[in-house]
Structures are given as C-alpha cells and as structure tokens.
Amino acid sequence: MSAADKAKAKAEQAIGRAKKKTGRATGDADQAGEGRIQEAKGNARQAKEKGKDVLKDE
C-alpha cells in the first residue's frame, strides 16, 4: 500500500468517524449517516490497497 493511499484511507475513516459521532451527539441522523458512509469508504479503500499488496507480493 502506498503511503499516500494509506493516508487517504486513514483520513477518510477518521473524518467519517468524527461525522458519525458528531451527528449522534447532536441528534442529526443525516450527518451520522454521512459519517457511516464515509467511514465505510475509507475501510473499503484500505481493504483494496491491502489486496493489491498481497497480489504484488506473490
């Protein structure tokens, strides 16, 4: 996983987590939903990059 892609994935996860927590704390279901989606995108990006690394190592 390249360092830039890893950083993007981690940033997306962190921003999503923050939005989710803020949305829950303020009772804003839309923001909490956006946070869950963004966090899931970060998780998917990280999984994709890890899969690339596995295939590259073989």
N, C-alpha and C positions, 0 to 999 in steps of 0.2 A: 504494500500500500504506500503510495507516495505520501510524503509529508503534507503536501497541500491538500490532497483529497482527505487524508485523515483529519486534518484540522477543520475542513469544511463539515465533515460528518459530525465531529465533536461539537462544533459551534451550533450546527442545526439542532442537535439533540439538546444542548444547553438552553438555547433560545426557546425551543418548544416546551421544555420542562418549566421554564420561567413563566411562559404564557399560560400554561396549564394551571400552575399554582396560583398565579395572579387572578385568573378567571374564576377559579374555585373560591378564592378568598373574597372576591368582590361579588360573587353570585352571577357572573357574566358567563353563561353557558356557551355563547358563541366563541368567546376568547379561549375558554377552556378546550373547546373542540378544536379550534385552530392550533392550539398548543399540542394536543394529542397527535394531530395530523403531522405537524412539523417534526415532532419528536420521532414519529414513525418513519418519516422520510430520512431523517438522519440515521436511524437504525438500519434502514434498507441500504442506504449509501455505504455504510460501514460494512455490511454483510457482502455487498457486491465487491468492494475493494479487497476484502479478505479472501473471497473466492478467486479473484484474479491472482492474488499472491500464491494461493495453493496451486493453481494451474501453472503459474510461472515456475514454481519450484520443482515441478515434476519433469 
